Amino acid sequence: MVQEISCGGDEMDRRDFLRQVAKWTAGTLLASPIFNITPELLAAERPFPRVAIGTGNEITTLVERVLAPLGGMKTFVNPGNRVVVKPNIGWDRSPEQAADTHPEVVKAVVALALAAGAKEVLVFDNTCNEERRCYHQSGIKPALAGMKNVRCDYIDKRKFVPVDISKGKSIHNWLFYRDALEADCYINVPIAKHHSLARLTIGLKNIMGVIGGHRGEIHQNIGQNLADLNTVIRPALTIVDATRILLRNGPQGGSLRDVKVLNTILASADIVAADAVATTLFGLNPTDIPATRAAAAMGLGEMNLARIEQIRV
Amino acid sequence: MKYRPTTRTFRKLSQLLFLILFFVLFRKTDYSGSDTLPYAVNLFFRWDPLVAATVTLAARKVILLLLPSLFVILLTVVMGRVFCGWVCPMGTLLDLLDKGIHPPGNPSVRLRKMKYLVLIVLLVSSLFSLQLIGFLDPFSLLVRGAAFSIDPMFNWLTTGFFDTIYSHAPAFADRVTEPVYSVLKNGLLPFRQSFYFLSTLSLMILIAIGAMEKLGKRFWCRNLCPLGALLALFSRWSFFRRIPTASCRNCPQCAPNCRMNAFDPDNGKLHHEECNLCMDCVDDCLNQSPRFAFTRRNNHVPVDLGRRAFVGSALAGMALPVAAKVGAISRVPHPLLLRPPGVKNETDFLSLCVRCGECMKACIENALQPCFFESGYQGMFSPRLVPRLGYCEFNCTLCGQVCPTGAIPKLLLPAKQKAIIGIAVFDVNRCLPYANGIPCMVCEEHCPTSKKAILFRDKTVMNRKGEELVVKQPYVVEELCIGCGICENKCPLPGASAIRVLTASKGTSGYSDGYG
């Protein structure tokens, strides 16, 4: 199997790419910028569908182990990069209640990114409950306290900018968080859990935390809408926290009866493949999940388990 | 003569320190990263004897939270109205205001007794369980004015300035302004912009109190403040007094300049209960050098309210509660009048609540809002939950923690999570899965009870195009709903929510079976 993860362009030449980036940057300087991300720019990245799965009690080493088959963190983070680590901090719940990404997973990913030479790591989420409560109760802000070059700031509403979703089938414009758009390397660190409408919320749904606007409207055609949003921000890496998963009463749970401890973490450069494999932890098929289906249909990744290379570590 | 700081200097220092304390506590009345507040942010209400007196009378029980008020009474019994002159932040702000307003000297002393009449009305009506202190307690007025208008206005202007630079000025300007902004955000500014009903009214009350200074120094304190009146009563026995007990004949110094106008205009005698020990007369004396000392000397000048005024105000204090009782509002409560978590009985709540605004300041979702006429004039400024503005955060117990009188009970988290505020009811004429056959589950997703109080039924419906399809239709499980209002808050419909929290269930404060 050839490593195709890091190398990008097959269709687009460098000049075209630079022109896109220049336009894109010019957009950020306007008072109310419109980001225009064309399909060509998006088609540039179609990562190899390889998913690493690991089980273990020691979270820090487990994260490192599952990244090894993908080439380690240095495959994704280059020295001097501004890295965004995007966990799910959506709910005012404690770590064992399995509504937010485990703080130790977040901390391990951040530490690896720094070790790989990241200049700065930003950790944030547009929360559903009150943000200070979520950041603290999830354990994520306390876990990152004192780490150098790490910012775990609350969402700054001024940083939401409208983005044209040219590839979108259902939504064509939405507010995105500037720090997420401008990241050199975007690492998606969702938790896998039940969701009453989307069936499950894993990697693709985690994008809800970097968008603004009336997020409730997304739910009216949730599968396609999530796929559309995911054409704008393509994580370099998706690390699924399944150390414990929420089986019922998602997405916020609240009762330990609904939590199952799996001590498992998955990682992939292919967000759709990561979601597809994580789906099997719940005894479901990837095709059961509307967002996974829609994203695969748009070419954002591979959901066919037979075509996904699964590596157990 | 060698330099010595004047006595006044100590008084000013004390005023400044207590003013700072007031604002620090105000700022700390907020979530701090831990579930329990580490400070007694409601200190000013807990040592307020007027709060203690009216609440004890109205609720007919001793509230331990208010024990610090005994300390203020003791202080007054020993030292006189030193609280008014050295501590009260309202008085300090008025003193500061005087530097710009220049009040006229020698104002009338005729209005002095008004504050006693006000106090009598408040005390008598609280004896009959009508709590009106919120209209006149200086700290209630101050905290509400600060919380509902001044602080949000300050934040609005400051963030507006920095936001404008952030979004319109060139990037190099940001490099200067953003660090300043983040320093401000970490200390001086509130965490977020909040919005309150009655913001203008709350500000106007403070402006009115300030404007009265144009009629004379400390007009509010001398003539209207019921706390000042109460402390004046206790100061009758105090033995820390000015010597001599009268102003000197023919001397134009202390009597005309006294900020409390405490000297009798006829005989120059000091009305001791009016003196707030500001020490101006000590420092400014031209000849005899008065001093304050512990003395047994009695210079008591009787306060003559007049029998008619006394009886009249007592009767008014009795009439008001009865008038409120026969108001229809007690029979048909407002269907949207949601009280904070743990409040069970509307009447008890209103007799305990002193409208201090602490709960509304502390509410992290900006959900608690002051009432206008929803519970009659007697409920004005009392807190109610307005879910479309903000919901009751499931894991938060701050309002009960900051309430100085226990009107909102201080509940532990498990009890608070079971406290019923109201009950959510769907408007199926608007709710998307019912009205339009469009899937939506935002209310269910946010419902915080661990066994969700909103569930789905699969239903075959026709959408607007006439196509048949199966949608999940949400419904409320009444036994599980606590009325936190997050569903109403997050409903994605524009304008009114398709799910609303009503006071329709037994066990909520607004419930009444007295009609129909």
Interface residues (C-beta under 8 A of the other chain):
Chain A: L29 A31 S32 D92 C128 N129 E130 R132 R133 H136 Q137 K141 R158 H195 S196 L197 H214 G216 E217 H219 Q220 N221 I222 N249 P251 Q252 G253 G254 S255 D258
Chain B: Y31 G33 S34 D163 Y166 S167 H168 A171 F191 I364 E365 E393 F394 N395 C396 L432 I438 P439 C440 M441 V442 E444 E445 H446 P448 T449 S450 K451 K452 F456 K472 K490 C491 P492
